[in-house]
């Protein structure tokens, strides 16, 4: 991966968990193929900022993100979306109103 920042003080080594390790990419690919989308929380190494969040539906989309949007040292926390997001734990379910403030009581979704 491309390097944006590097500090020896952070203890870089070959022993840590690498997102590009074959077993990690295989796990992500397996989840995407068998269980559905993944949620990725992207923490920026020495970024002094909040993380960004993305949802991916395919391994190609995810690996493209790794190649183009991630840098050495960034941390990615990943969840299977369909295990977390289900009807039992919806925070809110509301409809978008029309210009008069009306929402439909029925409809196909």
VENMONOR-V647493 format. One line per field, one symbol per residue. psi: psi as a letter, one per 40 degrees, with the letter a starting at -180 (. if undefined). burial: + if it has 24 or more other C-alpha atoms within 12 Angstrom, else -. A space follows every 50 residues. Layout:
# VENMONOR-V647493
psi->???
burial->???
This chain:
# VENMONOR-V647493
psi->iihdihhdeefhieeihhdeidddddddddddddeaiihhhhhhhfefii iihihieiddddddddddeiiheihhhhihdeddhiddfhdihiihiaee eiiieiih.
burial->------------------++-------++-++----++++-+++------ ----+++-+--+---+---+++++++-+++-------------------- ---------
